Amino acid sequence: MSHFINSLNARISSQKRGNRFVRVCILDTALAYYSDILGRNVIVPERFASDGASVPRFLWAIYPPFGEYLEAAVVHDWFCVTHRVDSVTAAKVFREAMEVCGVGKWKRNKMYWAVRLGGPRFKAKKV
């Protein structure tokens, strides 16, 4: 059964990206997640910086970037950076991890489709 092996231990900070500052979640310890979809653990390393859920600002009242799905967003961002899996699989693991976080079915499916339709597209890197 999919589960987070440990709790999120992170801080919200500001980080310069390009010519602007953005809020990021910086892991103070590695985040470990077991995915049934992948059949293995995903380890997001200490000091990884995630911008949380990439939600347009006008929707932040409903879907804040650092909401109840933050752990799932961190795992998804890790895949977006490393390309350890393709973007379709990353989106599926995001939805799976949101369920583990206790996000309701309606909200997690909306966020899954937002990522599938408007999120980054990438292929898995050969290892």
HUPE-V248932 format. One record per residue. N is the residue number from 1. RES is the residue in three letters. PSI is psi in degrees with one decimal (* if undefined). NEAR is the number of other ideal C-beta (glycine too) atoms within 10 Angstrom. Layout:
# HUPE-V248932
n	res	psi	near
N	RES	PSI	NEAR
N	RES	PSI	NEAR
This chain:
# HUPE-V248932
n	res	psi	near
1	MET	132.6	5
2	SER	141.4	14
3	HIS	156.5	11
4	PHE	130.2	17
5	ILE	-32.2	12
6	ASN	168.4	10
7	SER	153.8	10
8	LEU	126.4	15
9	ASN	97.6	11
10	ALA	169.1	23
11	ARG	149.9	9
12	ILE	130.0	12
13	SER	173.8	12
14	SER	142.1	10
15	GLN	138.5	12
16	LYS	125.2	8
17	ARG	110.7	11
18	GLY	-127.5	6
19	ASN	17.0	5
20	ARG	162.4	8
21	PHE	138.5	11
22	VAL	153.9	14
23	ARG	135.6	12
24	VAL	155.9	20
25	CYS	115.9	22
26	ILE	123.0	14
27	LEU	127.6	19
28	ASP	-24.2	11
29	THR	160.1	14
30	ALA	147.5	14
31	LEU	125.6	26
32	ALA	132.3	15
33	TYR	132.8	24
34	TYR	125.1	15
35	SER	124.9	19
36	ASP	-35.3	12
37	ILE	-43.8	13
38	LEU	-23.4	16
39	GLY	26.8	7
40	ARG	172.7	10
41	ASN	149.0	10
42	VAL	125.0	21
43	ILE	115.1	14
44	VAL	121.0	23
45	PRO	157.6	11
46	GLU	143.8	13
47	ARG	1.8	10
48	PHE	137.1	19
49	ALA	123.7	16
50	SER	142.4	25
51	ASP	13.9	17
52	GLY	-152.5	21
53	ALA	128.4	25
54	SER	88.5	17
55	VAL	136.2	17
56	PRO	141.5	9
57	ARG	-37.7	7
58	PHE	-13.6	7
59	LEU	1.9	12
60	TRP	-27.8	13
61	ALA	-30.6	7
62	ILE	-41.5	10
63	TYR	77.1	18
64	PRO	147.5	14
65	PRO	-30.5	21
66	PHE	48.5	17
67	GLY	-161.6	19
68	GLU	-13.6	16
69	TYR	16.3	26
70	LEU	-45.1	20
71	GLU	-42.2	21
72	ALA	-39.3	26
73	ALA	-37.7	25
74	VAL	-45.6	24
75	VAL	-44.6	26
76	HIS	-44.3	28
77	ASP	-36.8	22
78	TRP	-44.1	22
79	PHE	-37.3	22
80	CYS	-32.9	18
81	VAL	-42.3	14
82	THR	-22.7	16
83	HIS	38.1	16
84	ARG	-22.9	15
85	VAL	166.3	21
86	ASP	167.7	15
87	SER	-32.1	19
88	VAL	-45.5	14
89	THR	-40.0	15
90	ALA	-41.9	24
91	ALA	-39.0	22
92	LYS	-40.9	18
93	VAL	-36.3	23
94	PHE	-48.3	24
95	ARG	-43.3	21
96	GLU	-45.9	20
97	ALA	-33.7	25
98	MET	-37.7	26
99	GLU	-42.4	14
100	VAL	-36.0	19
101	CYS	-8.4	17
102	GLY	15.5	9
103	VAL	132.7	19
104	GLY	153.7	11
105	LYS	-43.7	10
106	TRP	-48.0	8
107	LYS	-44.5	15
108	ARG	-34.0	21
109	ASN	-37.6	13
110	LYS	-45.3	14
111	MET	-37.4	24
112	TYR	-49.1	18
113	TRP	-31.9	13
114	ALA	-41.7	17
115	VAL	-43.5	22
116	ARG	-40.8	16
117	LEU	-35.2	8
118	GLY	-4.4	9
119	GLY	178.5	18
120	PRO	150.6	14
121	ARG	131.2	8
122	PHE	157.4	16
123	LYS	157.3	10
124	ALA	140.2	15
125	LYS	142.8	10
126	LYS	132.8	5
127	VAL	*	5
